[in-house]
Amino acid sequence: MTDDLTLIAGGRRISGWNSIRVTRGIERMPSDFALSMTERFPGELDFVVQPGDTCQAFLGEDLVINGYVDRYTPAIDGNSHSIGIAGRGRCADLVDCAATWPGWQISATNALDIAQKLGRPYGISARNLSDAGPRIPQFPLNPGETAYSVIEKVCRFAALLVYEDTDGTLILSRIGSIKAASGFTQGVNVQSAALTYSQDQRYSQYDCMMQSMAVLNDVGTGGFQKSRAVDSGVLRYRNKLLTVESGAAGFEVTKHRVQWEMARRFGRSFSLRVVTDSWRDSAGTLYTPNTLVDLSLPLLKCVNQTWVISEVTYKLEEESGTSCELTIMPQEAFSVQPILLQPITPDVPSQPGAPAK
């Protein structure tokens, strides 16, 4: 098979799996895999992979995960001997482990710099595909907080997505602009598809409030402030009331937050799950998270749309063969929640506007 999965671990190259699952996504941290193999002849499976081993998983010639073996599971029954191997990308250590930095405070920084500093003790680098984010004069760490929770927080402030690349580095990015060579067309390359249209999480009116307070003073910095957005696609009255952090730039955050809330909920009211029989587009490139794809699914009332791959799972099952399962949504679904990172922070990054109706 051209696209068999090869796992390099414990000094060995292992292939010929009975089942394969590799999952990557822009809202999944880290990437992960699960593999299984059954002996064809008695005593055939004599190799041992140790939990904690470094590993690399390739689909054909393409690296998809660079990380560690988490679990090795040998099993026997009356007729066979099998093994299962599960692991995650290198960024697993950011999710599992504490954020540390001398003095517990990072000064004159931005989201990319914080990601690089917190990843350094775990041998993880970070890079940006768009920009490094606005200036953060000072950022204190809370002892016990994981490195990823800190990075995710500052990336939200910077309006950046954060996810793991195939080589185990951390990517900071906005919604991608690269389009797959082929999208998904009914009757051509779609085995199955289900498109969920929902409105239970949308509201006709969004109100965002901030009661500005100054500690140890009688009067706040800006009084009671409010922003509103209206979703004309919701026909009955449904109100969503939000509150945001107070601070000098808080009112700007309320304006961005109310637009973000409406845009994101609009985007997530459409969720497409597609199964296709290939891991690759027509140019031979693996389907990849944060890639745009064209959609033509007339029976699902989804035609001439260009949406974003949120998550992709490469699969191989002995009974059903190769398949690729994808979750695809409109770009608005991945706008990043604006927050007031610190009350004294003067910079508020620009945010996506309201969705087109």
C-alpha positions, 0 to 999 in steps of 0.5 A: 500500500502506498499509504500504509502507516509506518511507525518508527519507534524503539529503533524499528520501522513497523508497518502492516497494521490491521487498524489505523486511526490518526487524528489532527485538528485545530481544536484538538491538542495534541494530535494522537494515534491508535494502532493495532496489529495481529500476528499472521503466524505464531510467534510473529510479534516479537518486538516490544515498544516501550511507553515513553519511546519517541516515535514518528508516524508516517502516512506514505512519505508524509510525517503526520505525528512526531511524539511519544508512545503513551501506551503499549498493549499486548493481548492474547486469546485462544487463537491469536496474539495482538498488540495495540499502540497509542501515542500523542504528539510532542505537544502532549507535554504542554497539555499535561505539565506545568507552566514554569518560568524564572520569577513566574513573570514574563515581561515585554512579550507577545503570544508567540514569545510566551509559547516559545518560552513555556515550550522550551523546558519541554523541547517544544518550539513554536512558530506563527503563520500570521503574526506574533500577536499584540504587545503584552507588557507583563504576564504573571504565571499561576503556579500549577497552571499547565503550559497549554492553558496559559498559551491558549489564553494569550492566543485568545487575546491575540485572536490566534488559533493554536494547534500542533503541526506534524513535526510536533511544533506549536502553530499560532495562526489565523484561519488558513488561506490555503485551499485543498486541490479538491473539495468534496462533491456529491457522487464523486468523492463522498462516501457519506456526509451529514450536515447538521443545521442547528439554531438551539445555540443561536440568539436573536439578540446579544448584550455584552456588559461591563461594570468597570471597577477600580479596586480600593476606589469609590468610582470605576474607570468607565462606568456601566457599559454595554454593547449589542449585536442582533442576529436577524437569522433568528426569528423569535426573541432570544436574548443572550446576556454576557459580562466581560472583565473590567479594565481600561480597555474593557469597552473595546472588549465588549464590542468585540466580544458581542460580535464574536459571540454572534459570529461563532454561534452562527458558524457552529450552527453548520457542522458537516461530517464527511467520509471519503475513501482517500486520505489525500486530495486530487494533488496527492496532498493529505487533507490537513486541518485549517485548510479550505475546501470547496463543497458541492452537496446538493442533497444537503443544500450545501452548494458553492460553499468554501469551509474550513477543515476543523478535524481530520481522522485518517483511518484504516480498518481491515473490514472497510479499508481506507477512509478519511473522516473530516469535520468541516465548518464555516470560517466564522466557527473558528473566530477566537474569543476576545478577552481582556487579558489584563486590566492595564493592557491598552492593546485590543486585537481586531476581531472578525465582524458579524456573519453575513446574513 
